[in-house]
Amino acid sequence: SEIQISIRQSLKIDGSKRSSHSQAYFFGFMTKRLVLYDTIINNLEIDEIEAVVLHEMGHWYHSHFWQMFIV
């Protein structure tokens, strides 16, 4: 089955000054925005970036945000 997630905006954040870790996350309630740290964009290959984005989409699809919000 095909899963469709509408992303309103993708953003790049300058995270290399704060951390050497690669980070990505979704945020937003009604409209979803994807945030990628520059460490991901600068240090990973395109297929690895795709895997990170799909991983984050999986968190959203399985409602992990709401589960953690309630906890």
All heavy atoms as TSV, in Angstrom:
chain	resi	resn	atom	element	x	y	z
A	1	SER	N	N	0.834	-1.183	0.000
A	1	SER	CA	C	0.000	0.000	0.000
A	1	SER	C	C	0.885	1.255	0.000
A	1	SER	O	O	1.977	1.254	0.541
A	1	SER	CB	C	-0.930	-0.006	1.191
A	1	SER	OG	O	-0.208	0.167	2.375
A	2	GLU	N	N	0.376	2.285	-0.589
A	2	GLU	CA	C	1.123	3.538	-0.711
A	2	GLU	C	C	0.702	4.500	0.391
A	2	GLU	O	O	-0.467	4.652	0.695
A	2	GLU	CB	C	0.828	4.166	-2.073
A	2	GLU	CG	C	1.657	5.388	-2.352
A	2	GLU	CD	C	1.422	5.911	-3.752
A	2	GLU	OE1	O	1.524	5.115	-4.694
A	2	GLU	OE2	O	1.127	7.101	-3.877
A	3	ILE	N	N	1.685	5.140	0.992
A	3	ILE	CA	C	1.437	6.122	2.042
A	3	ILE	C	C	1.744	7.498	1.477
A	3	ILE	O	O	2.786	7.707	0.870
A	3	ILE	CB	C	2.333	5.856	3.263
A	3	ILE	CG1	C	2.050	4.477	3.824
A	3	ILE	CG2	C	2.148	6.929	4.316
A	3	ILE	CD1	C	3.052	4.024	4.842
A	4	GLN	N	N	0.829	8.436	1.681
A	4	GLN	CA	C	1.049	9.795	1.209
A	4	GLN	C	C	1.097	10.741	2.396
A	4	GLN	O	O	0.176	10.759	3.215
A	4	GLN	CB	C	-0.048	10.222	0.253
A	4	GLN	CG	C	-0.033	9.443	-1.031
A	4	GLN	CD	C	-1.090	9.946	-2.001
A	4	GLN	OE1	O	-1.826	10.869	-1.715
A	4	GLN	NE2	N	-1.158	9.317	-3.156
A	5	ILE	N	N	2.182	11.494	2.496
A	5	ILE	CA	C	2.333	12.511	3.529
A	5	ILE	C	C	2.655	13.808	2.821
A	5	ILE	O	O	3.604	13.887	2.050
A	5	ILE	CB	C	3.446	12.155	4.527
A	5	ILE	CG1	C	3.093	10.868	5.262
A	5	ILE	CG2	C	3.670	13.284	5.514
A	5	ILE	CD1	C	4.156	10.391	6.216
A	6	SER	N	N	1.848	14.804	3.066
A	6	SER	CA	C	2.044	16.101	2.437
A	6	SER	C	C	2.961	16.954	3.301
A	6	SER	O	O	2.677	17.188	4.474
A	6	SER	CB	C	0.699	16.801	2.260
A	6	SER	OG	O	0.888	18.087	1.753
A	7	ILE	N	N	4.078	17.377	2.725
A	7	ILE	CA	C	5.022	18.243	3.431
A	7	ILE	C	C	4.894	19.637	2.847
A	7	ILE	O	O	5.065	19.834	1.647
A	7	ILE	CB	C	6.468	17.731	3.285
A	7	ILE	CG1	C	6.585	16.331	3.856
A	7	ILE	CG2	C	7.441	18.678	3.989
A	7	ILE	CD1	C	7.911	15.674	3.573
A	8	ARG	N	N	4.557	20.600	3.686
A	8	ARG	CA	C	4.343	21.970	3.231
A	8	ARG	C	C	5.664	22.667	2.922
A	8	ARG	O	O	5.776	23.435	1.979
A	8	ARG	CB	C	3.582	22.741	4.306
A	8	ARG	CG	C	3.364	24.214	4.061
A	8	ARG	CD	C	2.444	24.500	2.892
A	8	ARG	NE	N	1.196	23.800	3.047
A	8	ARG	CZ	C	0.020	24.356	3.171
A	8	ARG	NH1	N	-0.091	25.641	3.154
A	8	ARG	NH2	N	-1.054	23.629	3.286
A	9	GLN	N	N	6.687	22.388	3.701
A	9	GLN	CA	C	7.927	23.142	3.581
A	9	GLN	C	C	9.080	22.277	4.079
A	9	GLN	O	O	8.924	21.487	5.000
A	9	GLN	CB	C	7.788	24.397	4.448
A	9	GLN	CG	C	8.815	25.445	4.265
A	9	GLN	CD	C	8.472	26.669	5.124
A	9	GLN	OE1	O	7.857	26.564	6.173
A	9	GLN	NE2	N	8.870	27.825	4.658
A	10	SER	N	N	10.237	22.430	3.469
A	10	SER	CA	C	11.437	21.804	4.005
A	10	SER	C	C	12.422	22.917	4.346
A	10	SER	O	O	12.555	23.889	3.608
A	10	SER	CB	C	12.046	20.814	3.018
A	10	SER	OG	O	12.421	21.473	1.837
A	11	LEU	N	N	13.074	22.770	5.473
A	11	LEU	CA	C	13.965	23.809	5.978
A	11	LEU	C	C	15.335	23.232	6.272
A	11	LEU	O	O	15.467	22.061	6.633
A	11	LEU	CB	C	13.385	24.407	7.266
A	11	LEU	CG	C	11.965	24.945	7.176
A	11	LEU	CD1	C	11.409	25.208	8.556
A	11	LEU	CD2	C	11.929	26.196	6.337
A	12	LYS	N	N	16.344	24.059	6.158
A	12	LYS	CA	C	17.705	23.674	6.509
A	12	LYS	C	C	18.135	24.542	7.680
A	12	LYS	O	O	17.938	25.753	7.664
A	12	LYS	CB	C	18.639	23.896	5.327
A	12	LYS	CG	C	20.096	23.620	5.614
A	12	LYS	CD	C	20.925	23.902	4.380
A	12	LYS	CE	C	22.287	24.376	4.751
A	12	LYS	NZ	N	23.082	24.770	3.595
A	13	ILE	N	N	18.680	23.904	8.716
A	13	ILE	CA	C	19.112	24.636	9.899
A	13	ILE	C	C	20.621	24.479	10.054
A	13	ILE	O	O	21.186	23.434	9.728
A	13	ILE	CB	C	18.359	24.132	11.156
A	13	ILE	CG1	C	18.625	25.029	12.341
A	13	ILE	CG2	C	18.712	22.714	11.471
A	13	ILE	CD1	C	17.732	24.733	13.528
A	14	ASP	N	N	21.268	25.536	10.494
A	14	ASP	CA	C	22.713	25.510	10.700
A	14	ASP	C	C	22.993	24.849	12.044
A	14	ASP	O	O	23.064	25.511	13.067
A	14	ASP	CB	C	23.266	26.935	10.663
A	14	ASP	CG	C	24.774	26.978	10.784
A	14	ASP	OD1	O	25.416	25.912	10.696
A	14	ASP	OD2	O	25.320	28.079	10.971
A	15	GLY	N	N	23.114	23.545	12.030
A	15	GLY	CA	C	23.311	22.796	13.264
A	15	GLY	C	C	24.762	22.470	13.550
A	15	GLY	O	O	25.085	22.010	14.642
A	16	SER	N	N	25.654	22.705	12.612
A	16	SER	CA	C	27.052	22.329	12.802
A	16	SER	C	C	27.721	23.137	13.909
A	16	SER	O	O	28.684	22.675	14.511
A	16	SER	CB	C	27.827	22.477	11.491
A	16	SER	OG	O	27.776	23.814	11.043
A	17	LYS	N	N	27.214	24.323	14.210
A	17	LYS	CA	C	27.780	25.129	15.289
A	17	LYS	C	C	27.346	24.602	16.651
A	17	LYS	O	O	28.017	24.830	17.644
A	17	LYS	CB	C	27.340	26.587	15.141
A	17	LYS	CG	C	27.919	27.256	13.922
A	17	LYS	CD	C	27.464	28.681	13.820
A	17	LYS	CE	C	28.041	29.308	12.548
A	17	LYS	NZ	N	27.575	30.674	12.349
A	18	ARG	N	N	26.222	23.904	16.701
A	18	ARG	CA	C	25.683	23.406	17.958
A	18	ARG	C	C	26.114	21.971	18.256
A	18	ARG	O	O	26.291	21.597	19.399
A	18	ARG	CB	C	24.156	23.466	17.936
A	18	ARG	CG	C	23.629	24.860	17.874
A	18	ARG	CD	C	22.101	24.839	17.895
A	18	ARG	NE	N	21.609	26.079	17.353
A	18	ARG	CZ	C	21.188	26.263	16.123
A	18	ARG	NH1	N	21.192	25.266	15.285
A	18	ARG	NH2	N	20.772	27.437	15.725
A	19	SER	N	N	26.219	21.157	17.199
A	19	SER	CA	C	26.452	19.732	17.409
A	19	SER	C	C	27.075	19.121	16.165
A	19	SER	O	O	26.854	19.590	15.055
A	19	SER	CB	C	25.114	19.044	17.703
A	19	SER	OG	O	25.266	17.655	17.725
A	20	SER	N	N	27.822	18.066	16.357
A	20	SER	CA	C	28.374	17.340	15.215
A	20	SER	C	C	27.433	16.230	14.761
A	20	SER	O	O	27.680	15.568	13.768
A	20	SER	CB	C	29.741	16.755	15.560
A	20	SER	OG	O	29.602	15.825	16.625
A	21	HIS	N	N	26.351	16.015	15.514
A	21	HIS	CA	C	25.381	14.986	15.170
A	21	HIS	C	C	24.499	15.448	14.018
A	21	HIS	O	O	24.164	16.618	13.907
A	21	HIS	CB	C	24.497	14.643	16.366
A	21	HIS	CG	C	25.249	14.045	17.505
A	21	HIS	ND1	N	25.727	12.752	17.481
A	21	HIS	CD2	C	25.626	14.564	18.688
A	21	HIS	CE1	C	26.354	12.507	18.609
A	21	HIS	NE2	N	26.316	13.591	19.363
A	22	SER	N	N	24.131	14.503	13.178
A	22	SER	CA	C	23.178	14.788	12.103
A	22	SER	C	C	21.774	14.668	12.668
A	22	SER	O	O	21.472	13.708	13.371
A	22	SER	CB	C	23.371	13.802	10.954
A	22	SER	OG	O	24.649	13.954	10.405
A	23	GLN	N	N	20.936	15.622	12.360
A	23	GLN	CA	C	19.581	15.642	12.889
A	23	GLN	C	C	18.576	15.950	11.790
A	23	GLN	O	O	18.897	16.648	10.823
A	23	GLN	CB	C	19.432	16.706	13.984
A	23	GLN	CG	C	20.315	16.497	15.180
A	23	GLN	CD	C	19.851	15.340	16.039
A	23	GLN	OE1	O	18.674	15.030	16.094
A	23	GLN	NE2	N	20.779	14.696	16.704
A	24	ALA	N	N	17.377	15.459	11.979
A	24	ALA	CA	C	16.254	15.772	11.102
A	24	ALA	C	C	14.990	15.556	11.919
A	24	ALA	O	O	14.957	14.719	12.819
A	24	ALA	CB	C	16.242	14.875	9.879
A	25	TYR	N	N	13.960	16.332	11.616
A	25	TYR	CA	C	12.698	16.146	12.313
A	25	TYR	C	C	11.568	16.819	11.557
A	25	TYR	O	O	11.786	17.692	10.733
A	25	TYR	CB	C	12.756	16.666	13.755
A	25	TYR	CG	C	13.129	18.120	13.895
A	25	TYR	CD1	C	12.153	19.123	13.917
A	25	TYR	CD2	C	14.459	18.508	14.030
A	25	TYR	CE1	C	12.498	20.449	14.051
A	25	TYR	CE2	C	14.807	19.833	14.162
A	25	TYR	CZ	C	13.829	20.803	14.181
A	25	TYR	OH	O	14.174	22.118	14.313
A	26	PHE	N	N	10.352	16.370	11.842
A	26	PHE	CA	C	9.135	17.002	11.356
A	26	PHE	C	C	8.609	17.884	12.469
A	26	PHE	O	O	8.771	17.572	13.647
A	26	PHE	CB	C	8.053	15.967	11.042
A	26	PHE	CG	C	8.099	15.425	9.658
A	26	PHE	CD1	C	8.477	14.119	9.432
A	26	PHE	CD2	C	7.740	16.203	8.580
A	26	PHE	CE1	C	8.502	13.599	8.157
A	26	PHE	CE2	C	7.757	15.696	7.305
A	26	PHE	CZ	C	8.141	14.389	7.099
A	27	PHE	N	N	7.936	18.962	12.102
A	27	PHE	CA	C	7.181	19.712	13.090
A	27	PHE	C	C	5.983	20.345	12.419
A	27	PHE	O	O	5.908	20.452	11.208
A	27	PHE	CB	C	8.050	20.762	13.808
A	27	PHE	CG	C	8.302	22.018	13.031
A	27	PHE	CD1	C	7.527	23.146	13.251
A	27	PHE	CD2	C	9.322	22.085	12.102
A	27	PHE	CE1	C	7.766	24.312	12.547
A	27	PHE	CE2	C	9.563	23.243	11.396
A	27	PHE	CZ	C	8.784	24.364	11.610
A	28	GLY	N	N	5.034	20.738	13.233
A	28	GLY	CA	C	3.810	21.336	12.731
A	28	GLY	C	C	2.623	20.447	13.009
A	28	GLY	O	O	2.734	19.225	12.988
A	29	PHE	N	N	1.495	21.061	13.301
A	29	PHE	CA	C	0.291	20.294	13.590
A	29	PHE	C	C	-0.542	20.102	12.332
A	29	PHE	O	O	-0.777	19.003	11.897
A	29	PHE	CB	C	-0.529	20.978	14.685
A	29	PHE	CG	C	0.130	20.897	16.026
A	29	PHE	CD1	C	0.805	21.984	16.547
A	29	PHE	CD2	C	0.095	19.730	16.749
A	29	PHE	CE1	C	1.422	21.911	17.772
A	29	PHE	CE2	C	0.712	19.638	17.987
A	29	PHE	CZ	C	1.378	20.734	18.491
A	30	MET	N	N	-0.991	21.177	11.747
A	30	MET	CA	C	-1.833	21.070	10.551
A	30	MET	C	C	-0.990	20.922	9.281
A	30	MET	O	O	-1.325	20.173	8.388
A	30	MET	CB	C	-2.738	22.299	10.431
A	30	MET	CG	C	-3.675	22.455	11.623
A	30	MET	SD	S	-4.714	21.028	11.906
A	30	MET	CE	C	-5.887	21.242	10.600
A	31	THR	N	N	0.084	21.667	9.208
A	31	THR	CA	C	0.973	21.576	8.051
A	31	THR	C	C	2.323	21.057	8.522
A	31	THR	O	O	2.887	21.557	9.493
A	31	THR	CB	C	1.160	22.947	7.372
A	31	THR	OG1	O	1.691	23.870	8.323
A	31	THR	CG2	C	-0.150	23.471	6.839
A	32	LYS	N	N	2.797	20.057	7.853
A	32	LYS	CA	C	4.052	19.437	8.244
A	32	LYS	C	C	5.234	20.125	7.565
A	32	LYS	O	O	5.193	20.425	6.388
A	32	LYS	CB	C	4.028	17.954	7.898
A	32	LYS	CG	C	3.062	17.163	8.752
A	32	LYS	CD	C	2.998	15.751	8.315
A	32	LYS	CE	C	1.832	15.362	7.500
A	32	LYS	NZ	N	0.611	16.059	7.484
A	33	ARG	N	N	6.266	20.352	8.340
A	33	ARG	CA	C	7.509	20.909	7.814
A	33	ARG	C	C	8.639	19.954	8.177
A	33	ARG	O	O	8.686	19.445	9.293
A	33	ARG	CB	C	7.764	22.288	8.415
A	33	ARG	CG	C	6.780	23.317	7.940
A	33	ARG	CD	C	6.927	24.605	8.730
A	33	ARG	NE	N	5.981	25.593	8.266
A	33	ARG	CZ	C	4.734	25.705	8.715
A	33	ARG	NH1	N	4.300	24.883	9.632
A	33	ARG	NH2	N	3.939	26.631	8.253
A	34	LEU	N	N	9.530	19.732	7.246
A	34	LEU	CA	C	10.680	18.863	7.458
A	34	LEU	C	C	11.902	19.739	7.678
A	34	LEU	O	O	12.162	20.654	6.901
A	34	LEU	CB	C	10.897	17.960	6.242
A	34	LEU	CG	C	12.172	17.127	6.237
A	34	LEU	CD1	C	12.136	16.092	7.351
A	34	LEU	CD2	C	12.356	16.456	4.899
A	35	VAL	N	N	12.642	19.474	8.738
A	35	VAL	CA	C	13.856	20.228	9.047
A	35	VAL	C	C	15.039	19.279	8.953
A	35	VAL	O	O	15.041	18.210	9.554
A	35	VAL	CB	C	13.789	20.847	10.458
A	35	VAL	CG1	C	15.081	21.568	10.782
A	35	VAL	CG2	C	12.597	21.782	10.575
A	36	LEU	N	N	16.037	19.675	8.186
A	36	LEU	CA	C	17.284	18.921	8.058
A	36	LEU	C	C	18.436	19.801	8.515
A	36	LEU	O	O	18.537	20.955	8.100
A	36	LEU	CB	C	17.528	18.508	6.607
A	36	LEU	CG	C	16.528	17.554	5.978
A	36	LEU	CD1	C	16.797	17.415	4.492
A	36	LEU	CD2	C	16.595	16.205	6.660
A	37	TYR	N	N	19.280	19.272	9.375
A	37	TYR	CA	C	20.479	20.009	9.767
A	37	TYR	C	C	21.448	20.032	8.592
A	37	TYR	O	O	21.476	19.109	7.774
A	37	TYR	CB	C	21.148	19.334	10.961
A	37	TYR	CG	C	20.565	19.711	12.296
A	37	TYR	CD1	C	19.205	19.897	12.478
A	37	TYR	CD2	C	21.396	19.875	13.396
A	37	TYR	CE1	C	18.691	20.237	13.710
A	37	TYR	CE2	C	20.889	20.207	14.631
A	37	TYR	CZ	C	19.532	20.394	14.782
A	37	TYR	OH	O	19.027	20.734	16.005
A	38	ASP	N	N	22.258	21.060	8.536
A	38	ASP	CA	C	23.245	21.160	7.468
A	38	ASP	C	C	24.243	20.011	7.517
A	38	ASP	O	O	24.811	19.630	6.499
A	38	ASP	CB	C	23.963	22.506	7.505
A	38	ASP	CG	C	24.737	22.743	8.790
A	38	ASP	OD1	O	24.433	22.085	9.806
A	38	ASP	OD2	O	25.638	23.589	8.785
A	39	THR	N	N	24.442	19.415	8.691
A	39	THR	CA	C	25.373	18.293	8.805
A	39	THR	C	C	24.895	17.090	7.993
A	39	THR	O	O	25.707	16.329	7.482
A	39	THR	CB	C	25.561	17.887	10.281
A	39	THR	OG1	O	24.274	17.711	10.883
A	39	THR	CG2	C	26.333	18.946	11.044
A	40	ILE	N	N	23.584	16.928	7.867
A	40	ILE	CA	C	23.044	15.849	7.031
A	40	ILE	C	C	23.272	16.164	5.562
A	40	ILE	O	O	23.752	15.336	4.790
A	40	ILE	CB	C	21.537	15.640	7.301
A	40	ILE	CG1	C	21.349	14.958	8.638
A	40	ILE	CG2	C	20.885	14.828	6.197
A	40	ILE	CD1	C	19.909	14.721	9.005
A	41	ILE	N	N	22.917	17.374	5.175
A	41	ILE	CA	C	23.002	17.761	3.770
A	41	ILE	C	C	24.447	17.761	3.287
A	41	ILE	O	O	24.740	17.333	2.173
A	41	ILE	CB	C	22.345	19.139	3.563
A	41	ILE	CG1	C	20.848	19.028	3.868
A	41	ILE	CG2	C	22.583	19.657	2.158
A	41	ILE	CD1	C	20.131	20.350	3.948
A	42	ASN	N	N	25.364	18.208	4.132
A	42	ASN	CA	C	26.767	18.338	3.724
A	42	ASN	C	C	27.559	17.038	3.823
A	42	ASN	O	O	28.568	16.892	3.144
A	42	ASN	CB	C	27.464	19.411	4.562
A	42	ASN	CG	C	26.876	20.782	4.337
A	42	ASN	OD1	O	26.294	21.060	3.295
A	42	ASN	ND2	N	27.013	21.644	5.326
A	43	ASN	N	N	27.126	16.111	4.674
A	43	ASN	CA	C	27.955	14.939	4.953
A	43	ASN	C	C	27.414	13.610	4.435
A	43	ASN	O	O	28.106	12.608	4.512
A	43	ASN	CB	C	28.193	14.815	6.465
A	43	ASN	CG	C	28.931	16.010	7.017
A	43	ASN	OD1	O	29.736	16.622	6.329
A	43	ASN	ND2	N	28.653	16.347	8.252
A	44	LEU	N	N	26.179	13.593	3.943
A	44	LEU	CA	C	25.597	12.332	3.500
A	44	LEU	C	C	25.344	12.337	1.998
A	44	LEU	O	O	25.144	13.384	1.392
A	44	LEU	CB	C	24.278	12.072	4.230
A	44	LEU	CG	C	24.338	11.928	5.751
A	44	LEU	CD1	C	22.947	11.668	6.308
A	44	LEU	CD2	C	25.289	10.831	6.166
A	45	GLU	N	N	25.317	11.155	1.435
A	45	GLU	CA	C	24.967	10.984	0.027
A	45	GLU	C	C	23.453	11.095	-0.117
A	45	GLU	O	O	22.712	10.953	0.851
A	45	GLU	CB	C	25.442	9.610	-0.474
A	45	GLU	CG	C	26.935	9.396	-0.369
A	45	GLU	CD	C	27.728	10.322	-1.274
A	45	GLU	OE1	O	27.235	10.642	-2.378
A	45	GLU	OE2	O	28.832	10.724	-0.883
A	46	ILE	N	N	22.987	11.313	-1.328
A	46	ILE	CA	C	21.565	11.535	-1.575
A	46	ILE	C	C	20.706	10.354	-1.122
A	46	ILE	O	O	19.626	10.542	-0.550
A	46	ILE	CB	C	21.291	11.901	-3.058
A	46	ILE	CG1	C	19.846	12.389	-3.233
A	46	ILE	CG2	C	21.570	10.736	-3.967
A	46	ILE	CD1	C	19.579	13.731	-2.654
A	47	ASP	N	N	21.168	9.118	-1.322
A	47	ASP	CA	C	20.380	7.964	-0.892
A	47	ASP	C	C	20.320	7.868	0.629
A	47	ASP	O	O	19.324	7.412	1.200
A	47	ASP	CB	C	20.883	6.666	-1.516
A	47	ASP	CG	C	22.337	6.368	-1.201
A	47	ASP	OD1	O	23.096	7.317	-0.918
A	47	ASP	OD2	O	22.714	5.188	-1.241
A	48	GLU	N	N	21.363	8.335	1.315
A	48	GLU	CA	C	21.348	8.351	2.774
A	48	GLU	C	C	20.399	9.436	3.296
A	48	GLU	O	O	19.685	9.219	4.286
A	48	GLU	CB	C	22.760	8.593	3.317
A	48	GLU	CG	C	23.729	7.468	3.000
A	48	GLU	CD	C	25.156	7.811	3.356
A	48	GLU	OE1	O	25.618	8.912	3.009
A	48	GLU	OE2	O	25.805	6.965	4.001
A	49	ILE	N	N	20.370	10.573	2.626
A	49	ILE	CA	C	19.435	11.646	2.993
A	49	ILE	C	C	18.007	11.161	2.798
A	49	ILE	O	O	17.129	11.393	3.637
A	49	ILE	CB	C	19.710	12.926	2.185
A	49	ILE	CG1	C	21.085	13.489	2.551
A	49	ILE	CG2	C	18.622	13.969	2.421
A	49	ILE	CD1	C	21.548	14.619	1.661
A	50	GLU	N	N	17.773	10.460	1.705
A	50	GLU	CA	C	16.444	9.900	1.443
A	50	GLU	C	C	16.034	8.941	2.556
A	50	GLU	O	O	14.887	8.958	3.014
A	50	GLU	CB	C	16.442	9.184	0.101
A	50	GLU	CG	C	15.104	8.651	-0.313
A	50	GLU	CD	C	15.182	7.978	-1.667
A	50	GLU	OE1	O	15.687	6.830	-1.738
A	50	GLU	OE2	O	14.735	8.588	-2.648
A	51	ALA	N	N	16.969	8.127	3.023
A	51	ALA	CA	C	16.675	7.186	4.102
A	51	ALA	C	C	16.319	7.935	5.386
A	51	ALA	O	O	15.396	7.535	6.106
A	51	ALA	CB	C	17.864	6.261	4.339
A	52	VAL	N	N	17.014	9.033	5.673
A	52	VAL	CA	C	16.724	9.833	6.862
A	52	VAL	C	C	15.322	10.424	6.762
A	52	VAL	O	O	14.544	10.393	7.726
A	52	VAL	CB	C	17.782	10.949	7.046
A	52	VAL	CG1	C	17.344	11.945	8.103
A	52	VAL	CG2	C	19.132	10.355	7.395
A	53	VAL	N	N	14.976	10.965	5.597
A	53	VAL	CA	C	13.650	11.557	5.395
A	53	VAL	C	C	12.564	10.491	5.553
A	53	VAL	O	O	11.555	10.715	6.231
A	53	VAL	CB	C	13.562	12.254	4.022
A	53	VAL	CG1	C	12.138	12.668	3.711
A	53	VAL	CG2	C	14.490	13.459	3.974
A	54	LEU	N	N	12.767	9.333	4.972
A	54	LEU	CA	C	11.788	8.244	5.101
A	54	LEU	C	C	11.659	7.779	6.550
A	54	LEU	O	O	10.567	7.461	7.018
A	54	LEU	CB	C	12.158	7.079	4.190
A	54	LEU	CG	C	12.010	7.374	2.700
A	54	LEU	CD1	C	12.590	6.236	1.868
A	54	LEU	CD2	C	10.562	7.625	2.337
A	55	HIS	N	N	12.764	7.760	7.265
A	55	HIS	CA	C	12.749	7.408	8.682
A	55	HIS	C	C	11.870	8.390	9.462
A	55	HIS	O	O	11.025	7.982	10.274
A	55	HIS	CB	C	14.176	7.416	9.226
A	55	HIS	CG	C	14.274	7.227	10.690
A	55	HIS	ND1	N	14.336	5.991	11.284
A	55	HIS	CD2	C	14.300	8.128	11.709
A	55	HIS	CE1	C	14.414	6.139	12.585
A	55	HIS	NE2	N	14.391	7.434	12.876
A	56	GLU	N	N	12.062	9.681	9.211
A	56	GLU	CA	C	11.260	10.703	9.884
A	56	GLU	C	C	9.790	10.602	9.490
A	56	GLU	O	O	8.905	10.788	10.329
A	56	GLU	CB	C	11.803	12.099	9.591
A	56	GLU	CG	C	13.181	12.350	10.162
A	56	GLU	CD	C	13.267	12.089	11.655
A	56	GLU	OE1	O	12.316	12.448	12.388
A	56	GLU	OE2	O	14.271	11.520	12.099
A	57	MET	N	N	9.516	10.283	8.238
A	57	MET	CA	C	8.135	10.099	7.797
A	57	MET	C	C	7.492	8.920	8.526
A	57	MET	O	O	6.309	8.950	8.848
A	57	MET	CB	C	8.084	9.892	6.284
A	57	MET	CG	C	8.415	11.150	5.504
A	57	MET	SD	S	8.541	10.865	3.737
A	57	MET	CE	C	6.812	10.740	3.307
A	58	GLY	N	N	8.277	7.888	8.803
A	58	GLY	CA	C	7.777	6.748	9.554
A	58	GLY	C	C	7.362	7.138	10.963
A	58	GLY	O	O	6.337	6.679	11.469
A	59	HIS	N	N	8.161	7.996	11.612
A	59	HIS	CA	C	7.786	8.501	12.935
A	59	HIS	C	C	6.441	9.215	12.867
A	59	HIS	O	O	5.579	9.036	13.722
A	59	HIS	CB	C	8.829	9.474	13.479
A	59	HIS	CG	C	10.075	8.819	13.980
A	59	HIS	ND1	N	10.065	7.838	14.949
A	59	HIS	CD2	C	11.374	9.023	13.667
A	59	HIS	CE1	C	11.303	7.466	15.207
A	59	HIS	NE2	N	12.118	8.166	14.432
A	60	TRP	N	N	6.272	10.048	11.843
A	60	TRP	CA	C	5.021	10.798	11.714
A	60	TRP	C	C	3.845	9.857	11.438
A	60	TRP	O	O	2.799	9.961	12.065
A	60	TRP	CB	C	5.147	11.833	10.597
A	60	TRP	CG	C	4.004	12.790	10.621
A	60	TRP	CD1	C	2.782	12.655	10.033
A	60	TRP	CD2	C	3.954	14.027	11.316
A	60	TRP	NE1	N	1.992	13.725	10.299
A	60	TRP	CE2	C	2.685	14.593	11.090
A	60	TRP	CE3	C	4.871	14.722	12.103
A	60	TRP	CZ2	C	2.312	15.811	11.623
A	60	TRP	CZ3	C	4.491	15.934	12.622
A	60	TRP	CH2	C	3.225	16.464	12.382
A	61	TYR	N	N	4.039	8.930	10.527
A	61	TYR	CA	C	2.985	7.997	10.146
A	61	TYR	C	C	2.499	7.171	11.338
A	61	TYR	O	O	1.316	6.906	11.485
A	61	TYR	CB	C	3.468	7.089	9.021
A	61	TYR	CG	C	2.436	6.085	8.587
A	61	TYR	CD1	C	1.358	6.468	7.803
A	61	TYR	CD2	C	2.527	4.759	8.975
A	61	TYR	CE1	C	0.396	5.549	7.406
A	61	TYR	CE2	C	1.575	3.837	8.592
A	61	TYR	CZ	C	0.516	4.243	7.803
A	61	TYR	OH	O	-0.440	3.331	7.432
A	62	HIS	N	N	3.434	6.770	12.189
A	62	HIS	CA	C	3.089	5.928	13.332
A	62	HIS	C	C	2.730	6.749	14.576
A	62	HIS	O	O	2.645	6.201	15.678
A	62	HIS	CB	C	4.221	4.958	13.649
A	62	HIS	CG	C	4.377	3.904	12.597
A	62	HIS	ND1	N	3.497	2.856	12.456
A	62	HIS	CD2	C	5.304	3.756	11.620
A	62	HIS	CE1	C	3.875	2.097	11.443
A	62	HIS	NE2	N	4.965	2.630	10.918
A	63	SER	N	N	2.541	8.050	14.410
A	63	SER	CA	C	2.085	8.956	15.480
A	63	SER	C	C	3.003	8.974	16.692
A	63	SER	O	O	2.553	9.150	17.820
A	63	SER	CB	C	0.664	8.593	15.912
A	63	SER	OG	O	-0.215	8.637	14.818
A	64	HIS	N	N	4.289	8.825	16.482
A	64	HIS	CA	C	5.228	8.853	17.601
A	64	HIS	C	C	5.221	10.200	18.308
A	64	HIS	O	O	5.396	10.254	19.531
A	64	HIS	CB	C	6.639	8.503	17.129
A	64	HIS	CG	C	6.759	7.081	16.705
A	64	HIS	ND1	N	7.806	6.612	15.955
A	64	HIS	CD2	C	5.955	6.002	16.916
A	64	HIS	CE1	C	7.648	5.326	15.729
A	64	HIS	NE2	N	6.531	4.943	16.291
A	65	PHE	N	N	5.011	11.279	17.567
A	65	PHE	CA	C	4.951	12.600	18.185
A	65	PHE	C	C	3.829	12.649	19.224
A	65	PHE	O	O	4.029	13.088	20.357
A	65	PHE	CB	C	4.739	13.692	17.136
A	65	PHE	CG	C	4.406	15.026	17.740
A	65	PHE	CD1	C	5.405	15.820	18.257
A	65	PHE	CD2	C	3.093	15.455	17.821
A	65	PHE	CE1	C	5.109	17.043	18.845
A	65	PHE	CE2	C	2.778	16.682	18.395
A	65	PHE	CZ	C	3.793	17.475	18.908
A	66	TRP	N	N	2.640	12.213	18.825
A	66	TRP	CA	C	1.498	12.270	19.736
A	66	TRP	C	C	1.678	11.331	20.919
A	66	TRP	O	O	1.279	11.658	22.046
A	66	TRP	CB	C	0.194	11.969	18.990
A	66	TRP	CG	C	-0.137	13.059	18.040
A	66	TRP	CD1	C	-0.118	12.992	16.670
A	66	TRP	CD2	C	-0.496	14.406	18.366
A	66	TRP	NE1	N	-0.444	14.212	16.138
A	66	TRP	CE2	C	-0.683	15.089	17.149
A	66	TRP	CE3	C	-0.678	15.087	19.552
A	66	TRP	CZ2	C	-1.047	16.432	17.119
A	66	TRP	CZ3	C	-1.033	16.422	19.517
A	66	TRP	CH2	C	-1.222	17.078	18.296
A	67	GLN	N	N	2.279	10.188	20.698
A	67	GLN	CA	C	2.525	9.260	21.793
A	67	GLN	C	C	3.462	9.889	22.822
A	67	GLN	O	O	3.219	9.814	24.032
A	67	GLN	CB	C	3.124	7.958	21.264
A	67	GLN	CG	C	2.156	7.145	20.433
A	67	GLN	CD	C	2.827	5.976	19.750
A	67	GLN	OE1	O	3.944	5.603	20.066
A	67	GLN	NE2	N	2.125	5.388	18.786
A	68	MET	N	N	4.524	10.533	22.368
A	68	MET	CA	C	5.472	11.167	23.278
A	68	MET	C	C	4.856	12.426	23.901
A	68	MET	O	O	5.159	12.753	25.053
A	68	MET	CB	C	6.771	11.508	22.551
A	68	MET	CG	C	7.538	10.291	22.101
A	68	MET	SD	S	7.836	9.089	23.418
A	68	MET	CE	C	8.913	10.017	24.471
A	69	PHE	N	N	4.020	13.123	23.173
A	69	PHE	CA	C	3.348	14.316	23.691
A	69	PHE	C	C	2.455	13.949	24.874
A	69	PHE	O	O	2.430	14.643	25.891
A	69	PHE	CB	C	2.538	14.981	22.582
A	69	PHE	CG	C	1.857	16.258	22.991
A	69	PHE	CD1	C	2.589	17.434	23.118
A	69	PHE	CD2	C	0.500	16.285	23.240
A	69	PHE	CE1	C	1.980	18.607	23.495
A	69	PHE	CE2	C	-0.124	17.445	23.617
A	69	PHE	CZ	C	0.618	18.620	23.748
A	70	ILE	N	N	1.745	12.847	24.747
A	70	ILE	CA	C	0.855	12.395	25.818
A	70	ILE	C	C	1.660	11.929	27.034
A	70	ILE	O	O	1.303	12.218	28.178
A	70	ILE	CB	C	-0.090	11.296	25.307
A	70	ILE	CG1	C	-1.065	11.897	24.314
A	70	ILE	CG2	C	-0.814	10.602	26.444
A	70	ILE	CD1	C	-1.882	10.889	23.539
A	71	VAL	N	N	2.755	11.229	26.765
A	71	VAL	CA	C	3.611	10.742	27.869
A	71	VAL	C	C	4.211	11.924	28.591
A	71	VAL	O	O	4.260	12.047	29.756
A	71	VAL	CB	C	4.720	9.816	27.350
A	71	VAL	CG1	C	5.743	9.514	28.410
A	71	VAL	CG2	C	4.119	8.540	26.819
